[in-house]
Amino acid sequence: MPTTFSSREFNQDTSGAKKAALSGPVFITDRGKPSHVLLSIEDYQSLAGSQASMVELLAMPAEAEVEFEPPRAEINGKPVDLD
């Protein structure tokens, strides 16, 4: 059975919520409805997997050399009639 803290209880006993999260997810409610979930870092990493972040995926090693020579763009404008 998951642990549930109201927002007020969470604000008054954050350390208790953190301890409870070591045993499983802690649901935090606002006006009786779940609004947040507190997880241990191990549980979070298990759920997230070992996927790289977007920053890591876009980063390139400093020694990587990529040749990129895009073709020159041709912009053909139309004359403007200001009359």
Z-matrix of the N, CA and C atoms (Angstrom, degrees):
N
C 1 1.462
C 2 1.538 1 108.46
N 3 1.333 2 117.45 1 124.94
C 4 1.464 3 119.86 2 -178.30
C 5 1.532 4 111.52 3 -69.04
N 6 1.307 5 114.91 4 153.24
C 7 1.457 6 121.69 5 177.34
C 8 1.516 7 108.91 6 -85.81
N 9 1.328 8 116.06 7 140.43
C 10 1.463 9 121.25 8 179.55
C 11 1.515 10 109.48 9 -127.15
N 12 1.323 11 115.62 10 134.14
C 13 1.462 12 122.82 11 174.83
C 14 1.524 13 107.13 12 -123.32
N 15 1.321 14 117.24 13 136.85
C 16 1.464 15 118.79 14 169.41
C 17 1.526 16 106.69 15 -73.47
N 18 1.304 17 116.93 16 163.92
C 19 1.473 18 119.80 17 178.00
C 20 1.521 19 110.76 18 -57.16
N 21 1.322 20 116.22 19 -40.75
C 22 1.463 21 120.46 20 -179.76
C 23 1.525 22 110.26 21 -63.99
N 24 1.353 23 116.85 22 -46.45
C 25 1.471 24 120.21 23 178.99
C 26 1.527 25 110.63 24 -61.57
N 27 1.325 26 116.31 25 -41.39
C 28 1.464 27 120.47 26 179.55
C 29 1.533 28 110.63 27 -61.53
N 30 1.326 29 117.08 28 -44.96
C 31 1.470 30 120.83 29 179.25
C 32 1.520 31 111.82 30 -64.03
N 33 1.325 32 117.34 31 -33.83
C 34 1.461 33 121.04 32 -178.37
C 35 1.528 34 112.85 33 -83.80
N 36 1.331 35 117.80 34 -22.66
C 37 1.459 36 120.38 35 -175.54
C 38 1.530 37 110.86 36 -141.04
N 39 1.317 38 116.24 37 59.31
C 40 1.465 39 120.80 38 179.99
C 41 1.522 40 111.51 39 -60.07
N 42 1.326 41 116.64 40 -40.23
C 43 1.471 42 118.67 41 -179.28
C 44 1.523 43 110.90 42 -65.31
N 45 1.318 44 118.15 43 -34.71
C 46 1.472 45 121.32 44 176.13
C 47 1.518 46 111.48 45 -65.18
N 48 1.336 47 116.23 46 -39.48
C 49 1.464 48 120.25 47 177.68
C 50 1.522 49 110.54 48 -65.72
N 51 1.333 50 116.65 49 -40.44
C 52 1.465 51 120.48 50 178.63
C 53 1.522 52 110.94 51 -63.78
N 54 1.319 53 116.94 52 -40.80
C 55 1.464 54 120.41 53 177.85
C 56 1.522 55 110.38 54 -64.88
N 57 1.337 56 117.08 55 -41.75
C 58 1.466 57 121.10 56 179.40
C 59 1.524 58 110.88 57 -64.13
N 60 1.330 59 117.45 58 -32.69
C 61 1.469 60 121.32 59 -179.24
C 62 1.523 61 111.92 60 -67.52
N 63 1.320 62 117.75 61 -18.94
C 64 1.463 63 120.33 62 176.91
C 65 1.530 64 111.09 63 -69.16
N 66 1.351 65 116.67 64 -20.94
C 67 1.470 66 121.46 65 179.45
C 68 1.520 67 112.46 66 -98.89
N 69 1.303 68 117.40 67 -9.65
C 70 1.464 69 120.64 68 -179.66
C 71 1.514 70 110.24 69 156.04
N 72 1.328 71 116.63 70 178.33
C 73 1.468 72 119.97 71 -177.06
C 74 1.528 73 112.28 72 -61.84
N 75 1.320 74 115.42 73 145.08
C 76 1.461 75 122.17 74 175.92
C 77 1.527 76 106.80 75 -115.50
N 78 1.323 77 115.84 76 118.69
C 79 1.456 78 120.90 77 178.71
C 80 1.517 79 108.53 78 -89.17
N 81 1.329 80 115.58 79 131.87
C 82 1.460 81 121.81 80 178.54
C 83 1.517 82 106.69 81 -110.95
N 84 1.331 83 115.51 82 127.52
C 85 1.457 84 119.70 83 -174.52
C 86 1.527 85 112.02 84 -108.46
N 87 1.301 86 115.35 85 149.99
C 88 1.465 87 124.32 86 170.53
C 89 1.516 88 106.50 87 -121.23
N 90 1.309 89 115.91 88 119.09
C 91 1.463 90 122.12 89 -179.01
C 92 1.532 91 111.58 90 54.00
N 93 1.327 92 115.39 91 39.83
C 94 1.456 93 121.01 92 175.06
C 95 1.516 94 115.71 93 84.16
N 96 1.336 95 117.55 94 -5.49
C 97 1.462 96 120.52 95 -179.35
C 98 1.531 97 109.58 96 -110.16
N 99 1.343 98 117.44 97 135.82
C 100 1.466 99 119.59 98 178.19
C 101 1.525 100 111.11 99 -57.80
N 102 1.336 101 116.10 100 132.04
C 103 1.464 102 119.69 101 -179.77
C 104 1.524 103 112.74 102 -126.07
N 105 1.330 104 117.16 103 -24.55
C 106 1.463 105 121.77 104 -179.35
C 107 1.521 106 109.36 105 -146.12
N 108 1.324 107 114.53 106 160.48
C 109 1.464 108 120.51 107 175.14
C 110 1.524 109 107.86 108 -130.94
N 111 1.322 110 116.02 109 131.15
C 112 1.459 111 121.83 110 176.97
C 113 1.520 112 107.75 111 -103.19
N 114 1.341 113 116.04 112 126.87
C 115 1.459 114 122.15 113 -179.79
C 116 1.515 115 109.77 114 -125.12
N 117 1.318 116 115.91 115 152.83
C 118 1.462 117 118.87 116 169.71
C 119 1.524 118 106.82 117 -69.92
N 120 1.310 119 117.31 118 159.00
C 121 1.465 120 120.44 119 -179.25
C 122 1.526 121 110.28 120 -63.06
N 123 1.323 122 117.00 121 -33.95
C 124 1.469 123 120.37 122 178.90
C 125 1.525 124 110.92 123 -64.65
N 126 1.349 125 116.91 124 -43.29
C 127 1.463 126 120.02 125 177.94
C 128 1.521 127 111.13 126 -64.76
N 129 1.342 128 115.68 127 -41.59
C 130 1.465 129 119.49 128 178.96
C 131 1.528 130 110.67 129 -61.06
N 132 1.337 131 116.92 130 -48.12
C 133 1.459 132 120.66 131 -178.73
C 134 1.522 133 110.91 132 -63.40
N 135 1.316 134 117.15 133 -34.84
C 136 1.455 135 121.10 134 177.40
C 137 1.527 136 110.40 135 -64.40
N 138 1.327 137 116.54 136 -42.58
C 139 1.467 138 120.55 137 178.96
C 140 1.525 139 111.88 138 -70.46
N 141 1.328 140 116.37 139 -40.71
C 142 1.461 141 121.16 140 -176.89
C 143 1.523 142 111.57 141 -76.13
N 144 1.314 143 116.94 142 -22.38
C 145 1.455 144 120.15 143 -176.89
C 146 1.517 145 109.62 144 74.04
N 147 1.287 146 115.79 145 -170.19
C 148 1.469 147 119.59 146 -178.72
C 149 1.519 148 110.96 147 -100.71
N 150 1.315 149 115.94 148 32.05
C 151 1.457 150 119.50 149 179.18
C 152 1.526 151 109.88 150 -69.17
N 153 1.298 152 114.81 151 141.58
C 154 1.463 153 120.44 152 176.87
C 155 1.526 154 109.03 153 -73.14
N 156 1.311 155 115.98 154 151.64
C 157 1.451 156 120.33 155 176.67
C 158 1.526 157 109.27 156 -73.77
N 159 1.303 158 116.40 157 166.00
C 160 1.462 159 121.09 158 179.09
C 161 1.526 160 110.04 159 -59.01
N 162 1.320 161 116.85 160 -39.11
C 163 1.468 162 120.72 161 179.37
C 164 1.521 163 110.08 162 -62.95
N 165 1.323 164 116.49 163 -44.14
C 166 1.461 165 120.18 164 179.36
C 167 1.526 166 111.72 165 -64.64
N 168 1.330 167 116.19 166 -36.77
C 169 1.459 168 119.58 167 179.31
C 170 1.522 169 112.07 168 -68.78
N 171 1.337 170 116.79 169 -33.87
C 172 1.457 171 120.47 170 -178.54
C 173 1.524 172 113.05 171 -85.25
N 174 1.317 173 117.01 172 -19.72
C 175 1.470 174 120.74 173 -178.71
C 176 1.522 175 109.81 174 -70.66
N 177 1.322 176 115.08 175 145.04
C 178 1.453 177 120.39 176 177.49
C 179 1.517 178 108.01 177 -122.60
N 180 1.317 179 117.77 178 141.27
C 181 1.462 180 119.18 179 177.99
C 182 1.529 181 110.78 180 -58.16
N 183 1.317 182 115.69 181 147.51
C 184 1.466 183 120.69 182 -178.00
C 185 1.522 184 111.91 183 -59.51
N 186 1.327 185 117.41 184 -33.18
C 187 1.459 186 119.44 185 -176.86
C 188 1.534 187 113.42 186 -83.41
N 189 1.307 188 117.61 187 -5.49
C 190 1.466 189 119.89 188 -179.48
C 191 1.524 190 109.61 189 -69.83
N 192 1.307 191 115.53 190 131.61
C 193 1.454 192 120.49 191 178.20
C 194 1.519 193 108.13 192 -116.12
N 195 1.300 194 114.59 193 119.75
C 196 1.453 195 120.02 194 -179.62
C 197 1.518 196 107.65 195 -120.39
N 198 1.317 197 115.62 196 124.70
C 199 1.457 198 119.41 197 176.65
C 200 1.522 199 107.64 198 -88.97
N 201 1.308 200 115.01 199 125.59
C 202 1.455 201 119.87 200 -179.07
C 203 1.513 202 107.93 201 -140.74
N 204 1.313 203 115.91 202 110.50
C 205 1.452 204 121.41 203 178.81
C 206 1.524 205 108.09 204 -128.76
N 207 1.325 206 116.61 205 88.38
C 208 1.461 207 118.73 206 -179.32
C 209 1.527 208 110.49 207 -69.65
N 210 1.326 209 117.11 208 151.40
C 211 1.461 210 119.09 209 177.85
C 212 1.527 211 110.28 210 -66.13
N 213 1.316 212 116.05 211 149.50
C 214 1.461 213 121.12 212 179.44
C 215 1.529 214 109.08 213 -67.12
N 216 1.316 215 115.61 214 133.17
C 217 1.455 216 120.70 215 -179.26
C 218 1.523 217 110.36 216 -76.88
N 219 1.313 218 115.66 217 138.85
C 220 1.466 219 120.56 218 175.09
C 221 1.516 220 107.69 219 -108.96
N 222 1.336 221 114.72 220 118.70
C 223 1.464 222 119.95 221 179.71
C 224 1.511 223 107.85 222 -109.68
N 225 1.308 224 115.49 223 116.76
C 226 1.467 225 121.48 224 -179.38
C 227 1.517 226 108.18 225 -107.52
N 228 1.329 227 115.82 226 102.16
C 229 1.457 228 120.24 227 179.47
C 230 1.503 229 111.72 228 -86.00
N 231 1.324 230 115.29 229 162.49
C 232 1.460 231 121.58 230 177.43
C 233 1.508 232 107.57 231 -106.04
N 234 1.352 233 117.39 232 144.45
C 235 1.466 234 119.59 233 176.44
C 236 1.535 235 110.08 234 -62.53
N 237 1.341 236 115.81 235 146.46
C 238 1.450 237 121.09 236 -178.84
C 239 1.517 238 108.93 237 -102.16
N 240 1.325 239 116.57 238 130.99
C 241 1.458 240 121.85 239 176.78
C 242 1.527 241 107.91 240 -96.50
N 243 1.349 242 117.54 241 110.03
C 244 1.450 243 121.95 242 -177.02
C 245 1.543 244 112.95 243 -96.97
N 246 1.322 245 116.81 244 9.31
C 247 1.487 246 119.51 245 179.95
C 248 1.493 247 112.67 246 -85.14
